[in-house]
Amino acid sequence: MVDDNKTNGFAPPIFQHVLRSNYFHTFFHVLVLVDASIAASLEFDHHLKLPQNKYDNIYYAEVVLTVIFALEALFKIWCLGFRGYLKRSLHVFELVLVFGTSLHIIPVLYRTPFTCFQVKYINTLRYHFSPFISFTLPVSR
């Protein structure tokens, strides 16, 4: 008998339990909020700073967060198996974001149109919290 809910990854059961824990998901949701806050705090004044000097603390924070999100995707693939990981459309979306933000932090591509991948991480939060958002937002008539 085949159990569709059983994971096919190579991770031991303890790591699969970590993957299913609320703490794991909450930790990464907080990181997405931190990433969004960092992206929202970006300001540029061309009188004070030359465009060539674009590597600042925000760049290094984005590099660190991109590495953490890439490790999250690898951890999920290890726990679920590649096919199990790709079964959920949200995981496919996260994998595209990991590749896109990895391209985004390459120095030549930084602050180019690849920045859109950095902004799209907010959609993962919107996906998880959409039932709550629909009840809390006022309805305009």
C-alpha positions as YAML, in Angstrom:
chain: A
units: angstrom
residues:
- id: 1
  name: MET
  ca: [0.00, 0.00, 0.00]
- id: 2
  name: VAL
  ca: [1.33, 3.44, -0.95]
- id: 3
  name: ASP
  ca: [0.85, 6.31, 1.46]
- id: 4
  name: ASP
  ca: [0.71, 9.62, -0.44]
- id: 5
  name: ASN
  ca: [1.37, 11.57, 2.75]
- id: 6
  name: LYS
  ca: [4.61, 9.70, 3.52]
- id: 7
  name: THR
  ca: [7.73, 11.62, 2.62]
- id: 8
  name: ASN
  ca: [10.29, 10.05, 0.33]
- id: 9
  name: GLY
  ca: [13.28, 12.05, 1.51]
- id: 10
  name: PHE
  ca: [16.50, 10.74, 2.97]
- id: 11
  name: ALA
  ca: [16.23, 12.71, 6.21]
- id: 12
  name: PRO
  ca: [15.88, 10.81, 9.48]
- id: 13
  name: PRO
  ca: [12.47, 11.07, 11.19]
- id: 14
  name: ILE
  ca: [13.70, 13.67, 13.69]
- id: 15
  name: PHE
  ca: [14.43, 16.13, 10.86]
- id: 16
  name: GLN
  ca: [11.11, 15.41, 9.21]
- id: 17
  name: HIS
  ca: [9.48, 16.18, 12.56]
- id: 18
  name: VAL
  ca: [11.38, 19.50, 12.65]
- id: 19
  name: LEU
  ca: [10.12, 20.28, 9.14]
- id: 20
  name: ARG
  ca: [6.52, 19.76, 10.25]
- id: 21
  name: SER
  ca: [6.88, 21.82, 13.43]
- id: 22
  name: ASN
  ca: [5.26, 25.20, 13.88]
- id: 23
  name: TYR
  ca: [8.54, 26.62, 15.16]
- id: 24
  name: PHE
  ca: [10.27, 25.86, 11.88]
- id: 25
  name: HIS
  ca: [7.56, 27.57, 9.82]
- id: 26
  name: THR
  ca: [7.26, 30.51, 12.20]
- id: 27
  name: PHE
  ca: [11.03, 31.06, 12.15]
- id: 28
  name: PHE
  ca: [11.06, 31.31, 8.36]
- id: 29
  name: HIS
  ca: [7.97, 33.53, 8.30]
- id: 30
  name: VAL
  ca: [9.75, 35.91, 10.65]
- id: 31
  name: LEU
  ca: [12.79, 35.82, 8.36]
- id: 32
  name: VAL
  ca: [10.57, 36.72, 5.40]
- id: 33
  name: LEU
  ca: [9.24, 39.69, 7.41]
- id: 34
  name: VAL
  ca: [12.81, 40.71, 8.24]
- id: 35
  name: ASP
  ca: [13.73, 40.43, 4.57]
- id: 36
  name: ALA
  ca: [10.74, 42.54, 3.57]
- id: 37
  name: SER
  ca: [11.59, 45.15, 6.21]
- id: 38
  name: ILE
  ca: [15.16, 45.35, 4.97]
- id: 39
  name: ALA
  ca: [13.99, 45.71, 1.37]
- id: 40
  name: ALA
  ca: [11.49, 48.39, 2.40]
- id: 41
  name: SER
  ca: [14.17, 50.35, 4.22]
- id: 42
  name: LEU
  ca: [16.24, 50.75, 1.07]
- id: 43
  name: GLU
  ca: [16.63, 54.36, 0.11]
- id: 44
  name: PHE
  ca: [18.94, 55.95, -2.36]
- id: 45
  name: ASP
  ca: [20.03, 59.54, -2.56]
- id: 46
  name: HIS
  ca: [22.14, 60.10, -5.66]
- id: 47
  name: HIS
  ca: [23.56, 63.30, -4.16]
- id: 48
  name: LEU
  ca: [25.10, 61.50, -1.18]
- id: 49
  name: LYS
  ca: [26.01, 58.15, -2.69]
- id: 50
  name: LEU
  ca: [27.33, 57.18, -6.08]
- id: 51
  name: PRO
  ca: [25.52, 54.35, -7.92]
- id: 52
  name: GLN
  ca: [28.84, 52.51, -8.24]
- id: 53
  name: ASN
  ca: [28.99, 52.17, -4.44]
- id: 54
  name: LYS
  ca: [25.92, 49.97, -4.20]
- id: 55
  name: TYR
  ca: [27.25, 47.39, -1.74]
- id: 56
  name: ASP
  ca: [26.09, 48.41, 1.68]
- id: 57
  name: ASN
  ca: [24.68, 46.68, 4.74]
- id: 58
  name: ILE
  ca: [21.47, 45.93, 2.87]
- id: 59
  name: TYR
  ca: [23.38, 43.96, 0.23]
- id: 60
  name: TYR
  ca: [25.13, 41.86, 2.86]
- id: 61
  name: ALA
  ca: [21.87, 41.25, 4.72]
- id: 62
  name: GLU
  ca: [20.27, 40.09, 1.46]
- id: 63
  name: VAL
  ca: [23.18, 37.73, 0.83]
- id: 64
  name: VAL
  ca: [22.82, 36.19, 4.30]
- id: 65
  name: LEU
  ca: [19.04, 35.84, 3.98]
- id: 66
  name: THR
  ca: [19.34, 34.35, 0.49]
- id: 67
  name: VAL
  ca: [21.76, 31.73, 1.79]
- id: 68
  name: ILE
  ca: [19.38, 30.93, 4.67]
- id: 69
  name: PHE
  ca: [16.40, 30.58, 2.29]
- id: 70
  name: ALA
  ca: [18.47, 28.37, -0.02]
- id: 71
  name: LEU
  ca: [19.37, 26.16, 2.94]
- id: 72
  name: GLU
  ca: [15.68, 26.01, 3.85]
- id: 73
  name: ALA
  ca: [14.82, 24.78, 0.36]
- id: 74
  name: LEU
  ca: [17.61, 22.18, 0.48]
- id: 75
  name: PHE
  ca: [16.42, 21.03, 3.91]
- id: 76
  name: LYS
  ca: [12.87, 20.61, 2.61]
- id: 77
  name: ILE
  ca: [14.10, 18.69, -0.44]
- id: 78
  name: TRP
  ca: [16.18, 16.46, 1.84]
- id: 79
  name: CYS
  ca: [13.16, 15.77, 4.06]
- id: 80
  name: LEU
  ca: [10.49, 15.42, 1.38]
- id: 81
  name: GLY
  ca: [12.47, 14.15, -1.58]
- id: 82
  name: PHE
  ca: [12.57, 16.10, -4.81]
- id: 83
  name: ARG
  ca: [9.24, 14.76, -6.08]
- id: 84
  name: GLY
  ca: [7.58, 15.29, -2.72]
- id: 85
  name: TYR
  ca: [8.94, 18.82, -2.63]
- id: 86
  name: LEU
  ca: [7.62, 19.64, -6.09]
- id: 87
  name: LYS
  ca: [4.11, 18.34, -5.28]
- id: 88
  name: ARG
  ca: [3.19, 21.62, -3.59]
- id: 89
  name: SER
  ca: [2.99, 24.68, -5.78]
- id: 90
  name: LEU
  ca: [4.25, 26.86, -2.92]
- id: 91
  name: HIS
  ca: [7.48, 24.84, -2.83]
- id: 92
  name: VAL
  ca: [7.93, 25.31, -6.57]
- id: 93
  name: PHE
  ca: [7.39, 29.04, -6.08]
- id: 94
  name: GLU
  ca: [9.96, 29.06, -3.25]
- id: 95
  name: LEU
  ca: [12.47, 27.21, -5.43]
- id: 96
  name: VAL
  ca: [12.04, 29.75, -8.23]
- id: 97
  name: LEU
  ca: [12.58, 32.51, -5.67]
- id: 98
  name: VAL
  ca: [15.74, 30.83, -4.38]
- id: 99
  name: PHE
  ca: [17.17, 30.67, -7.90]
- id: 100
  name: GLY
  ca: [16.05, 34.21, -8.71]
- id: 101
  name: THR
  ca: [17.40, 35.76, -5.52]
- id: 102
  name: SER
  ca: [20.64, 33.82, -5.95]
- id: 103
  name: LEU
  ca: [21.00, 35.49, -9.33]
- id: 104
  name: HIS
  ca: [19.99, 38.82, -7.79]
- id: 105
  name: ILE
  ca: [22.88, 38.84, -5.30]
- id: 106
  name: ILE
  ca: [25.51, 38.30, -7.99]
- id: 107
  name: PRO
  ca: [27.31, 41.66, -7.99]
- id: 108
  name: VAL
  ca: [26.76, 42.34, -11.71]
- id: 109
  name: LEU
  ca: [23.01, 41.68, -11.38]
- id: 110
  name: TYR
  ca: [22.46, 43.45, -8.07]
- id: 111
  name: ARG
  ca: [19.87, 46.26, -8.21]
- id: 112
  name: THR
  ca: [18.76, 45.27, -11.68]
- id: 113
  name: PRO
  ca: [15.34, 43.91, -12.67]
- id: 114
  name: PHE
  ca: [16.26, 40.72, -10.77]
- id: 115
  name: THR
  ca: [15.28, 42.67, -7.64]
- id: 116
  name: CYS
  ca: [11.69, 41.58, -8.29]
- id: 117
  name: PHE
  ca: [12.61, 38.13, -6.93]
- id: 118
  name: GLN
  ca: [13.57, 39.68, -3.60]
- id: 119
  name: VAL
  ca: [10.18, 41.36, -3.36]
- id: 120
  name: LYS
  ca: [8.24, 38.20, -4.23]
- id: 121
  name: TYR
  ca: [9.11, 36.54, -0.91]
- id: 122
  name: ILE
  ca: [6.23, 38.51, 0.57]
- id: 123
  name: ASN
  ca: [3.85, 36.41, -1.54]
- id: 124
  name: THR
  ca: [4.80, 33.36, 0.50]
- id: 125
  name: LEU
  ca: [3.49, 35.12, 3.60]
- id: 126
  name: ARG
  ca: [0.37, 36.22, 1.78]
- id: 127
  name: TYR
  ca: [-0.27, 32.61, 0.78]
- id: 128
  name: HIS
  ca: [-0.02, 31.33, 4.36]
- id: 129
  name: PHE
  ca: [-1.96, 34.13, 6.00]
- id: 130
  name: SER
  ca: [-4.63, 34.75, 3.35]
- id: 131
  name: PRO
  ca: [-7.45, 33.17, 5.41]
- id: 132
  name: PHE
  ca: [-6.67, 35.55, 8.27]
- id: 133
  name: ILE
  ca: [-6.24, 38.60, 6.06]
- id: 134
  name: SER
  ca: [-9.61, 38.15, 4.38]
- id: 135
  name: PHE
  ca: [-11.35, 38.32, 7.78]
- id: 136
  name: THR
  ca: [-9.42, 41.24, 9.19]
- id: 137
  name: LEU
  ca: [-9.43, 43.69, 6.30]
- id: 138
  name: PRO
  ca: [-12.38, 46.07, 6.15]
- id: 139
  name: VAL
  ca: [-14.70, 45.60, 3.20]
- id: 140
  name: SER
  ca: [-15.16, 48.74, 1.12]
- id: 141
  name: ARG
  ca: [-18.52, 49.39, -0.50]
...
